[in-house]
Amino acid sequence: MSRIEIENKINKFLLEDIELEEELLKPEATLKDDLKIDSLDYVDIAVMIENTFGFKIKPEDMKEVITLDDFYKFIENKLG
């Protein structure tokens, strides 16, 4: 899966399920402060990752994921 496909799938999920505004989805946006992703959203994100990308994550896997770009890279690295 290409980086563009990963970004599109993640962005679609954030827009439709987390109900973020499209203009907030910038690579440098922080998940916690800029996008206001909370602990309940992280549960939804974990389910989305499993359903969309086919692998499970643990909360500690996301500790290094600060920005939206980090999130894209995390998925890209996990997919190999």
MARBA-3410 file (N, C-alpha, C, O; in Angstrom, 1 decimal):
80
0.9,-1.2,0.0,0.0,0.0,0.0,0.9,1.2,0.0,1.8,1.3,0.8 ~ 0.6,2.2,-0.9,1.4,3.4,-1.0,1.1,4.4,0.2,0.1,4.3,0.9 ~ 2.0,5.3,0.3,1.9,6.3,1.4,0.6,7.1,1.1,-0.1,7.5,2.1 ~ 0.3,7.4,-0.1,-0.9,8.2,-0.5,-2.1,7.4,-0.1,-3.1,8.0,0.4 ~ -2.2,6.2,-0.4,-3.3,5.3,0.0,-3.5,5.3,1.5,-4.6,5.4,2.0
-2.4,5.2,2.3,-2.4,5.2,3.7,-3.0,6.5,4.2,-3.9,6.6,5.0 ~ -2.5,7.6,3.7,-3.0,9.0,4.1,-4.4,9.1,3.8,-5.2,9.6,4.6 ~ -4.9,8.7,2.6,-6.3,8.8,2.2,-7.2,8.0,3.1,-8.2,8.5,3.5 ~ -6.8,6.8,3.5,-7.6,6.0,4.4,-7.7,6.6,5.8,-8.8,6.6,6.4 ~ -6.6,7.0,6.3,-6.6,7.7,7.6,-7.4,8.9,7.6,-8.2,9.2,8.5
-7.2,9.8,6.6,-7.9,11.1,6.6,-9.4,10.8,6.4,-10.2,11.5,7.1 ~ -9.8,9.9,5.6,-11.2,9.6,5.4,-11.8,9.2,6.8,-12.9,9.6,7.1 ~ -11.1,8.3,7.5,-11.6,7.9,8.8,-11.7,9.1,9.8,-12.7,9.2,10.5 ~ -10.7,9.9,9.8,-10.7,11.1,10.7,-11.8,12.0,10.4,-12.4,12.6,11.3 ~ -12.1,12.2,9.1,-13.2,13.1,8.7,-14.5,12.5,9.0,-15.4,13.2,9.5
-14.7,11.2,8.7,-16.1,10.6,8.8,-16.4,10.1,10.2,-17.5,10.3,10.7 ~ -15.4,9.5,10.8,-15.7,8.8,12.1,-15.4,9.7,13.3,-16.1,9.7,14.3 ~ -14.3,10.4,13.2,-13.9,11.3,14.3,-14.5,12.7,14.1,-14.5,13.5,15.0 ~ -15.0,12.9,12.9,-15.7,14.1,12.5,-14.8,15.4,12.7,-15.2,16.4,13.2 ~ -13.6,15.3,12.2,-12.7,16.4,12.2,-12.9,17.3,10.9,-13.5,16.8,9.9
-12.6,18.5,11.0,-12.7,19.4,9.9,-11.5,19.2,8.9,-10.3,19.0,9.4 ~ -11.7,19.1,7.6,-10.6,18.8,6.7,-9.4,19.8,6.8,-8.3,19.3,6.6 ~ -9.7,21.0,7.1,-8.6,22.0,7.1,-7.6,21.7,8.3,-6.5,22.2,8.3 ~ -8.0,20.9,9.3,-7.2,20.5,10.4,-6.2,19.4,10.0,-5.2,19.2,10.7 ~ -6.5,18.7,8.9,-5.6,17.5,8.6,-4.4,17.9,7.8,-4.3,17.7,6.6
-3.4,18.4,8.6,-2.1,18.8,8.1,-1.1,17.9,8.7,-1.2,17.5,9.9 ~ -0.1,17.5,8.0,0.9,16.6,8.5,1.5,17.0,9.8,1.8,16.1,10.7 ~ 1.7,18.3,10.0,2.3,18.8,11.3,1.3,18.9,12.4,1.8,19.2,13.6 ~ 0.1,18.7,12.2,-1.0,18.8,13.3,-0.7,17.7,14.3,-0.5,16.5,14.0 ~ -0.7,18.1,15.6,-0.6,17.1,16.7,-1.9,16.5,16.9,-3.0,17.1,16.9
-1.9,15.2,17.2,-3.1,14.4,17.4,-3.8,14.9,18.6,-5.0,15.1,18.6 ~ -3.1,15.1,19.7,-3.7,15.5,21.0,-4.1,17.0,21.0,-5.3,17.3,21.3 ~ -3.2,17.9,20.7,-3.5,19.3,20.9,-4.3,19.9,19.7,-5.3,20.6,19.9 ~ -3.8,19.7,18.5,-4.4,20.3,17.3,-5.7,19.6,16.9,-6.7,20.2,16.6 ~ -5.7,18.2,16.9,-6.8,17.5,16.4,-7.8,17.1,17.6,-8.9,16.6,17.3
-7.4,17.3,18.8,-8.2,17.0,20.0,-8.6,15.6,20.1,-9.7,15.3,20.5 ~ -7.7,14.7,19.7,-8.0,13.2,19.8,-7.9,12.8,21.2,-6.8,13.1,21.9 ~ -8.9,12.2,21.8,-8.9,11.8,23.2,-8.8,10.3,23.3,-8.7,9.6,22.3 ~ -8.8,9.8,24.5,-8.6,8.4,24.8,-9.7,7.5,24.1,-9.4,6.4,23.6 ~ -10.9,8.0,24.1,-12.0,7.3,23.4,-11.7,7.2,21.9,-12.0,6.2,21.2
-11.2,8.3,21.3,-10.9,8.3,19.9,-9.8,7.3,19.6,-9.8,6.7,18.5 ~ -8.8,7.2,20.5,-7.7,6.2,20.3,-8.3,4.8,20.2,-7.7,4.0,19.5 ~ -9.3,4.5,21.0,-9.9,3.2,20.9,-10.5,3.0,19.5,-10.3,1.9,18.9 ~ -11.2,4.0,19.0,-11.7,3.9,17.6,-10.6,3.8,16.6,-10.8,3.1,15.6 ~ -9.5,4.5,16.8,-8.4,4.5,15.9,-7.8,3.1,15.9,-7.4,2.5,14.8
-7.7,2.4,17.0,-7.1,1.1,17.1,-8.0,0.1,16.3,-7.5,-0.8,15.6 ~ -9.3,0.2,16.5,-10.2,-0.6,15.7,-10.1,-0.4,14.2,-10.1,-1.3,13.4 ~ -10.0,0.9,13.8,-9.9,1.3,12.4,-8.6,0.7,11.8,-8.6,0.1,10.7 ~ -7.5,0.7,12.6,-6.2,0.2,12.1,-6.4,-1.3,11.9,-5.9,-1.8,10.9 ~ -7.0,-2.0,12.8,-7.1,-3.4,12.7,-8.0,-3.8,11.5,-7.7,-4.7,10.7
-9.1,-3.1,11.3,-10.1,-3.4,10.2,-9.5,-2.9,8.9,-9.8,-3.6,7.9 ~ -8.8,-1.8,8.8,-8.4,-1.3,7.5,-7.0,-1.8,7.1,-6.8,-2.1,5.9 ~ -6.1,-1.9,8.1,-4.7,-2.3,7.7,-4.3,-3.7,8.2,-3.3,-4.2,7.8 ~ -5.2,-4.4,8.9,-5.0,-5.8,9.2,-4.0,-6.1,10.3,-3.5,-7.3,10.4 ~ -3.7,-5.2,11.2,-2.9,-5.5,12.4,-3.4,-4.8,13.6,-4.1,-3.8,13.5
-3.1,-5.4,14.8,-3.5,-4.8,16.0,-2.4,-3.9,16.6,-1.2,-4.2,16.4 ~ -2.8,-2.9,17.4,-1.9,-2.1,18.1,-2.2,-2.1,19.5,-3.4,-2.3,19.9 ~ -1.2,-1.8,20.3,-1.4,-1.6,21.8,-1.3,-0.1,22.1,-0.6,0.6,21.3 ~ -1.8,0.4,23.2,-1.7,1.8,23.5,-0.2,2.3,23.5,0.1,3.4,23.0 ~ 0.7,1.5,24.0,2.1,1.9,24.0,2.7,2.0,22.6,3.7,2.7,22.5
2.1,1.4,21.6,2.6,1.5,20.2,2.4,3.0,19.8,3.2,3.4,18.9 ~ 1.5,3.7,20.3,1.2,5.0,19.8,1.9,6.1,20.6,1.7,7.3,20.3 ~ 2.7,5.7,21.6,3.3,6.7,22.4,4.3,7.7,21.6,4.4,8.9,22.0 ~ 4.9,7.2,20.6,5.8,8.0,19.8,5.1,8.7,18.7,5.7,9.5,18.0 ~ 3.8,8.5,18.5,3.1,9.1,17.5,2.5,10.4,18.0,1.5,10.5,18.8
3.1,11.5,17.6,2.7,12.9,18.1,1.9,13.6,17.0,0.8,14.2,17.3 ~ 2.4,13.6,15.8,1.7,14.4,14.7,1.0,13.4,13.8,1.2,12.2,13.8 ~ 0.2,14.0,12.9,-0.5,13.2,11.9,0.5,12.6,11.0,0.3,11.4,10.5 ~ 1.6,13.3,10.7,2.7,12.7,9.8,3.3,11.5,10.5,3.6,10.5,9.9 ~ 3.5,11.6,11.8,4.0,10.4,12.6,3.1,9.2,12.5,3.5,8.1,12.4
1.8,9.5,12.5,0.8,8.5,12.4,0.8,7.8,11.0,0.8,6.6,10.9 ~ 1.0,8.6,9.9,1.1,8.0,8.6,2.4,7.1,8.6,2.3,6.0,8.0 ~ 3.5,7.6,9.1,4.8,6.9,9.1,4.6,5.6,9.9,5.2,4.6,9.5 ~ 4.0,5.7,11.0,3.8,4.5,11.9,3.1,3.4,11.1,3.5,2.2,11.1 ~ 2.0,3.7,10.4,1.2,2.8,9.6,2.1,2.2,8.5,2.2,1.0,8.2
2.8,3.1,7.8,3.6,2.8,6.7,4.7,1.8,7.1,5.0,0.8,6.4 ~ 5.4,2.0,8.3,6.4,1.2,8.8,5.8,-0.2,9.2,6.5,-1.2,8.9 ~ 4.7,-0.2,9.8,4.1,-1.5,10.2,3.7,-2.3,9.0,3.8,-3.6,9.1 ~ 3.3,-1.7,7.9,2.9,-2.4,6.7,4.1,-2.9,5.9,4.0,-3.8,5.1 ~ 5.3,-2.4,6.3,6.6,-2.8,5.7,6.8,-2.1,4.4,7.8,-2.4,3.7
END
